[in-house]
Amino acid sequence: MKYRLLGKTNYRISTVSFGAWAIGGSWGETDDDQSMLALVKAVDLGVNFIDTADVYGDGRSEKLIAKLRKQRKEKVLVATKIGRRLDPHIASSYTRVNLTHFVERSLKNLETDALDLVQLHCPPTEVYSMPEVFEAMDSLVQDGKVRFYGVSIEKVDEGIKAMEYPGVSSIQVIYNIFRQRPAETLLTLAKQRNVGIIARLPLASGLLTGKMRPDTHFASDDHRQFNRNGEAFDKGETFSGVDYETGLKAVEEIRPLLPEGVSMAQFALSWILMNDAVTCAIPGAKRQDQVQDNVAASDLPALTDEQMRRCEEIYQAHIAPLVEDKW
């Protein structure tokens, strides 16, 4: 496992870490015992950073991580996200009182005295022009409830705006072979300003595992079924906003690029890590075998110039017209 420094923090974190959305819910059937085995396997393989949110299973994910940390002697850093509990989810509700309440709830769920990293959870765009929100986060750091904070964004422009606030230590963004626009400006600026980049949905909701087919069935409680057109939240969170059938066709063009013995998921994660502005990718996993496959990407050889060029060509030909102007 390789490690990189996360922006302005003092955290050296695993380049392939663990995204805990799936073990909380909204990805079909979830079994807590299997989820714990997956978390344990991740730590066994060198993962020391887990990303979660207070809304993942209404705290279920955070509580599982708390259980893991009690079982292990290794230092496991946890990033959680807050803000999506607001109903309605509007900018004016991002108040110091509400943010403090969410932080205190996560402190309880994670059974800790201070949160390693708190991220605003894809807030409305207007929030990035509200200095009082970031002042509230600064206060939570000063109070000792939060060690560092950052933002999880939907749009590249939101991340660029967020970096104007000196307290922002990290940006979480959808960045993968099907969402390449962040590399144009956002990642370059983040590197210049020493802001960590956490690449979420690195496998495009599973499309980039290469295991999906036109007839793949998704359960009714799986966002890949109920949110394909943005019915529940931003469409870009499901398959990176790419039309499912188009994504499958693009995957088949990527498949010949795989080196012998390398899975599609490993190749996709390696592509992300080729950009040294990225601190880590956070693929989700509900089973031990998924963890093992994902984590192996950290130690793979660099992709070749030709592999990178072909990924760019495939993206421009099939995907860019669907996503470039939206996120």
C-alpha positions in Angstrom: 0.0 0.0 0.0 1.2 3.5 -0.8 0.4 6.6 1.2 0.1 10.3 0.3 -0.3 13.4 2.5 -3.8 14.8 2.6 -3.4 18.5 1.9 -3.0 20.8 4.9 -3.5 18.0 7.4 -0.7 15.9 8.8 -2.5 12.7 7.7 -0.6 10.3 5.5 -3.4 8.2 4.0 -3.7 5.1 1.9 -4.0 5.9 -1.8 -6.8 3.4 -2.1 -9.0 3.9 0.9 -12.5 2.8 1.9 -15.8 4.5 0.9 -18.5 3.6 3.3 -21.7 4.7 1.5 -22.5 1.1 0.4 -22.3 -0.3 3.9 -24.7 2.3 5.1 -27.4 1.8 2.5 -28.8 2.9 -0.9 -26.8 0.2 -2.7 -29.2 -2.8 -2.3 -29.1 -5.4 0.5 -26.5 -4.8 3.2 -25.4 -7.2 5.9 -23.6 -5.7 8.9 -21.5 -8.8 9.5 -20.2 -8.8 5.9 -19.6 -5.1 6.1 -17.5 -5.6 9.3 -15.5 -8.3 7.5 -14.9 -5.9 4.6 -13.7 -3.2 7.0 -11.4 -5.5 8.8 -10.0 -6.8 5.5 -9.3 -3.2 4.4 -7.3 -2.4 7.6 -5.5 -5.8 7.3 -4.3 -4.7 3.8 -3.1 -1.3 4.9 -6.1 1.0 4.5 -6.0 3.7 7.2 -8.7 6.1 5.9 -12.4 5.6 5.7 -14.9 8.1 4.3 -18.5 8.1 5.5 -21.4 10.5 6.1 -24.0 11.0 8.8 -26.8 10.2 6.3 -25.4 6.8 5.2 -28.0 4.5 6.7 -28.9 7.3 9.2 -25.7 6.8 11.1 -25.4 3.0 10.4 -22.1 3.4 8.6 -20.6 5.7 11.3 -21.5 3.2 14.0 -20.0 0.3 12.1 -16.7 2.3 11.8 -16.8 3.0 15.5 -17.0 -0.7 16.1 -14.1 -1.3 13.9 -11.9 1.3 15.6 -12.6 -0.3 19.0 -11.4 -3.7 17.6 -8.2 -2.5 16.0 -5.0 -1.1 17.5 -4.0 0.6 14.2 -4.8 4.3 13.7 -7.8 4.5 11.4 -8.6 8.0 10.2 -12.3 8.8 9.5 -13.8 11.5 7.4 -17.5 12.1 7.7 -19.8 14.5 6.0 -22.6 16.7 7.3 -25.4 18.9 5.9 -27.6 16.5 4.0 -29.8 15.9 7.0 -31.3 19.3 6.4 -34.9 19.2 5.2 -35.3 21.1 3.1 -31.7 21.1 2.0 -31.2 24.8 1.5 -28.3 27.2 1.9 -29.9 29.3 4.6 -30.0 26.3 6.9 -26.2 25.9 6.9 -26.1 27.7 10.3 -23.6 27.4 13.1 -26.3 25.8 15.3 -27.2 23.2 12.7 -23.6 22.4 11.8 -22.7 22.0 15.5 -25.6 19.7 16.0 -24.6 17.5 13.1 -21.0 17.4 14.3 -22.1 16.4 17.8 -24.3 13.6 16.4 -21.4 12.2 14.4 -19.1 12.4 17.5 -21.6 10.3 19.3 -22.0 7.8 16.4 -18.3 7.5 15.9 -17.7 7.3 19.7 -14.9 9.9 19.6 -14.0 13.3 21.2 -12.9 14.9 17.9 -13.7 14.2 14.2 -10.5 13.7 12.1 -12.1 15.4 9.0 -15.5 16.8 8.5 -16.8 17.6 5.0 -19.7 19.7 4.0 -21.8 17.2 2.1 -22.5 18.6 -1.4 -24.1 21.8 -0.1 -26.1 24.1 -2.4 -23.8 26.2 -4.6 -24.8 29.4 -2.7 -23.1 28.1 0.4 -19.7 28.6 -1.2 -20.4 32.4 -1.2 -21.4 32.4 2.5 -18.2 33.1 4.6 -20.2 32.6 7.8 -20.5 28.9 7.0 -16.8 28.5 6.9 -16.3 30.7 9.9 -18.6 28.2 11.7 -16.4 25.4 10.7 -13.4 27.3 11.9 -15.1 27.6 15.2 -15.7 23.9 15.5 -12.0 23.4 14.9 -11.1 25.9 17.6 -13.5 24.2 19.9 -11.7 20.9 19.5 -14.7 19.0 18.0 -13.2 18.9 14.5 -9.5 18.5 13.6 -9.8 19.5 10.0 -12.6 20.2 7.5 -13.2 20.2 3.8 -16.0 20.0 1.3 -17.6 17.4 -0.9 -18.6 19.0 -4.2 -20.9 18.4 -7.1 -19.4 20.9 -9.5 -15.8 21.9 -10.4 -16.6 25.6 -9.9 -17.7 24.9 -6.3 -14.3 23.4 -5.5 -12.5 26.3 -7.0 -14.6 28.7 -4.9 -14.1 26.6 -1.7 -10.3 26.9 -2.0 -10.6 30.6 -1.3 -11.3 29.7 2.3 -8.0 29.0 4.1 -9.6 26.5 6.5 -10.5 24.1 3.7 -8.0 21.2 3.9 -9.6 18.9 1.4 -12.0 18.6 -1.5 -13.9 15.5 -2.4 -14.9 15.3 -6.0 -16.2 12.7 -8.5 -13.0 12.0 -10.5 -12.6 8.9 -12.7 -12.2 7.8 -16.3 -15.8 8.9 -16.9 -15.4 12.3 -15.1 -12.1 13.8 -16.3 -12.9 17.5 -16.2 -11.6 18.1 -12.6 -8.1 17.5 -13.9 -8.3 20.6 -16.2 -8.2 23.2 -13.4 -9.4 22.0 -10.1 -6.7 19.4 -9.4 -4.0 21.8 -10.6 -5.1 24.5 -8.2 -5.5 22.1 -5.3 -1.9 21.0 -5.7 -0.7 24.6 -5.8 -2.7 25.5 -2.7 -1.9 22.3 -0.8 -5.5 21.1 -0.7 -6.1 17.3 -0.6 -8.2 15.6 -3.2 -10.4 12.7 -2.4 -11.7 11.0 -5.5 -15.2 9.7 -4.8 -17.2 7.3 -6.9 -13.9 6.2 -8.6 -15.6 3.3 -10.2 -18.6 5.2 -11.5 -21.1 3.3 -9.3 -19.7 0.0 -10.5 -19.7 0.7 -14.2 -15.9 0.7 -14.2 -15.6 -2.7 -12.6 -16.5 -4.1 -16.0 -18.9 -6.6 -14.3 -22.2 -4.9 -15.4 -24.3 -6.0 -18.4 -27.3 -4.5 -20.1 -29.5 -7.0 -18.1 -27.9 -6.4 -14.7 -30.6 -6.1 -12.1 -30.5 -3.5 -9.3 -32.7 -3.7 -6.2 -35.4 -1.1 -5.7 -33.4 0.4 -2.8 -30.3 0.7 -4.9 -29.6 4.3 -6.1 -28.5 2.7 -9.4 -32.2 1.8 -9.9 -34.1 4.7 -8.2 -31.8 7.6 -9.1 -30.8 7.1 -12.7 -32.4 10.4 -13.7 -31.8 12.3 -10.5 -35.1 11.4 -8.9 -33.7 11.4 -5.3 -30.5 13.5 -5.5 -28.1 14.8 -8.1 -28.0 12.6 -11.2 -24.2 12.9 -11.3 -24.0 10.7 -8.1 -25.3 7.7 -10.1 -23.0 6.2 -12.8 -21.2 9.6 -12.7 -24.1 11.0 -14.6 -23.4 8.8 -17.6 -26.2 7.1 -19.5 -26.0 3.4 -18.5 -25.9 1.9 -21.9 -23.4 4.4 -23.2 -21.2 3.7 -20.2 -21.3 0.0 -20.9 -20.1 0.6 -24.5 -17.3 2.8 -23.3 -16.2 0.1 -20.8 -15.9 -2.4 -23.7 -13.5 0.0 -25.4 -11.4 0.3 -22.3 -11.2 -3.5 -21.7 -8.5 -4.2 -24.3 -6.2 -1.7 -22.5 -6.1 -3.9 -19.3 -2.7 -5.5 -18.7 -2.7 -9.2 -18.1 -3.9 -10.1 -14.6 -5.3 -6.6 -13.9 -9.0 -6.2 -13.2 -11.0 -3.4 -14.7 -11.5 -1.9 -11.2 -7.8 -1.9 -10.6 -7.1 -0.3 -13.9 -9.7 2.4 -13.2 -8.2 3.2 -9.8 -4.7 3.2 -11.2 -5.8 5.8 -13.8 -7.0 8.1 -11.0 -3.8 7.7 -9.0 -1.7 8.7 -12.1 -2.6 12.3 -11.1 -0.3 13.2 -8.2 -2.7 15.9 -7.1 -5.1 13.1 -6.0 -4.5 12.0 -2.4 -6.7 8.9 -2.5 -9.6 7.2 -4.2 -12.4 5.8 -2.0 -14.1 2.9 -3.8 -16.9 1.3 -1.9 -17.1 -2.3 -0.9 -19.5 -4.6 0.9 -17.4 -7.8 0.7 -13.8 -8.8 1.4 -13.1 -9.9 -2.1 -14.1 -6.4 -3.4 -11.7 -4.8 -0.9 -8.9 -7.1 -1.9 -9.3 -6.3 -5.6 -9.5 -2.6 -5.0 -6.6 -2.3 -2.7 -4.2 -4.1 -5.0 -4.4 -1.1 -7.4 -2.2 1.0 -5.0 0.8 -1.1 -5.9 0.4 -1.6 -9.6 2.9 -0.1 -12.1 2.1 3.2 -13.7 -0.1 3.2 -16.7 1.6 3.8 -20.0 1.3 7.0 -22.1 -0.7 5.0 -24.7 -3.2 3.7 -22.1 -3.7 7.2 -20.8 -4.1 8.6 -24.3 -6.7 5.9 -25.2 -8.7 6.7 -22.0 -8.8 10.3 -23.0 -10.0 9.4 -26.5 -12.7 7.2 -25.2 -13.8 9.8 -22.8 -14.0 12.5 -25.4 -15.8 10.3 -27.9 -18.5 8.9 -25.7 -18.7 10.5 -22.3 -17.6 14.2 -22.4 -20.7 15.4 -24.2 -22.9 13.9 -21.5 -21.1 15.4 -18.4 -18.7 18.2 -19.2 -21.3 21.0 -19.1 -23.1 19.7 -16.0 -20.5 19.2 -13.4 
